[in-house]
Amino acid sequence: MQMKDYLIETFTFNDITNKKLLGKIAMLNDRKESIRLFSHLVNCQYKWMARVMQDPNAKKMSWWDPVYDLGELEKEWTKSLALWISYIAAKTDEELSMEVTFIGFDDGLWAATPKDIALQLNYHSIHHRAQIQTIIRQQGMEPDFVDYIGTKYRKLS
């Protein structure tokens, strides 16, 4: 499997599981922290893409704001994800492994590969999804099964 295919598959997995998560968030009595964390995932995808594209406004973008309304989250998630899937689909594995530069938190010039940024976004999504799953459990609900293997294994008999 090529790296670009792996990245798209991982983004697709996170898309399916995060959209499942939105259904549970909607059922929570106290949604505030879950919505904040989910909004953060959206904002990270937007900010990292702005960095990759060397958008001069990238530095001004927040990792945490805006915090979207629950009704906006799926639309914003899908929009931010589409940017990444389109970007990756248009690149070769070699291009995804070539460093891009961006202005970092300290106004310094930094470099990373789009492949590593995409991996970060996917792993970061898993991290915050686990936090939200914990919030769901703390509020007395059973979280959905969102393990990766659940999308891959099959019963034979």
C-alpha positions in Angstrom: 0.0 0.0 0.0 1.3 3.4 -0.9 1.6 6.0 1.9 -1.0 8.3 0.2 -3.5 5.4 0.2 -2.8 4.7 3.9 -3.3 8.4 4.8 -6.6 8.5 2.9 -7.7 5.3 4.6 -6.8 6.6 8.0 -8.6 9.9 7.4 -11.6 7.9 6.2 -11.5 5.8 9.4 -11.4 8.9 11.5 -14.2 10.4 9.5 -16.5 7.5 10.1 -15.7 7.2 13.8 -15.8 10.9 14.5 -19.2 11.2 12.8 -20.4 8.4 15.0 -19.1 10.3 18.0 -21.2 13.3 17.1 -24.3 11.3 17.6 -23.3 10.5 21.1 -22.2 14.1 21.8 -25.7 15.2 20.9 -27.1 12.9 23.6 -25.0 14.3 26.4 -26.4 16.4 29.2 -23.2 18.5 29.3 -21.8 18.8 25.8 -19.5 21.8 26.3 -16.1 20.0 26.6 -16.8 17.5 23.9 -17.8 20.2 21.5 -14.7 22.2 22.4 -12.5 19.1 21.7 -14.2 18.2 18.5 -14.0 21.9 17.3 -10.3 21.7 18.1 -9.9 18.8 15.7 -11.6 20.8 12.9 -9.4 23.9 13.6 -6.2 21.8 13.6 -7.0 20.5 10.1 -7.7 24.0 8.9 -4.6 25.5 10.5 -2.2 22.8 9.3 -3.6 23.0 5.8 -3.1 26.8 5.9 0.5 26.2 7.1 1.1 23.6 4.3 -0.3 26.1 1.7 1.8 28.9 3.2 -1.2 31.0 3.8 0.0 34.2 5.4 -3.0 34.1 7.8 -2.1 30.7 9.2 -0.2 32.2 12.2 -3.3 34.1 13.2 -5.5 31.0 13.2 -6.3 29.5 16.5 -6.0 25.8 17.4 -9.0 26.2 19.7 -11.3 28.8 18.3 -13.9 29.0 16.9 -15.9 26.6 19.0 -18.6 25.5 16.6 -22.3 24.9 17.5 -23.2 21.2 17.7 -25.2 21.6 14.5 -22.2 23.0 12.6 -19.7 20.4 13.6 -20.3 17.7 11.0 -20.3 20.3 8.2 -17.1 21.9 9.4 -15.5 18.5 10.1 -16.4 17.3 6.5 -15.1 20.5 5.0 -11.8 20.5 6.8 -11.3 16.8 6.1 -12.1 17.3 2.3 -9.2 19.7 2.1 -6.8 17.0 3.3 -8.1 14.2 1.3 -8.0 16.3 -1.9 -4.5 17.5 -1.1 -3.2 14.0 -0.5 -5.0 12.5 -3.5 -3.3 15.1 -5.7 0.2 14.2 -4.5 2.6 11.3 -5.0 4.2 9.5 -2.1 7.4 11.3 -3.0 5.7 14.7 -2.9 4.2 13.8 0.5 7.6 13.1 1.8 9.1 16.4 0.7 9.4 19.0 3.5 7.2 22.1 3.4 8.0 25.1 5.5 5.7 27.1 7.7 5.9 29.9 10.3 5.7 28.3 13.8 4.3 29.4 17.1 7.6 31.3 17.8 7.6 33.1 14.4 10.5 30.9 13.4 10.6 29.0 10.1 9.9 25.3 10.6 9.7 22.3 8.3 7.8 19.0 8.2 6.6 16.6 5.6 2.9 16.7 4.6 2.9 12.9 5.4 4.0 13.6 9.0 1.5 16.4 9.4 -1.3 14.1 8.1 -0.2 11.4 10.4 -0.2 13.9 13.3 -3.8 15.0 12.4 -5.0 11.4 12.4 -3.3 10.4 15.6 -4.4 13.6 17.3 -8.0 12.8 16.3 -7.7 9.4 17.9 -6.3 11.0 21.1 -9.2 13.5 21.4 -11.8 11.0 20.4 -10.6 8.9 23.4 -11.1 11.9 25.7 -14.6 12.4 24.4 -15.3 8.7 24.8 -14.3 9.1 28.5 -16.6 12.1 28.9 -19.4 10.0 27.4 -18.7 7.2 29.9 -18.5 9.7 32.8 -22.0 11.0 32.0 -23.4 7.5 32.3 -23.6 6.5 28.6 -21.9 3.6 26.9 -19.5 4.9 24.2 -19.7 3.4 20.7 -17.1 0.8 19.7 -14.8 2.8 17.4 -11.7 0.7 17.3 -10.0 0.5 14.0 -10.1 -3.3 13.9 -13.9 -3.1 14.1 -13.8 -1.8 10.5 -11.6 -4.6 9.3 -12.3 -7.9 10.9 -15.0 -10.3 9.9 -16.5 -13.4 11.4 -16.0 -16.5 9.4 -18.5 -18.9 11.2 
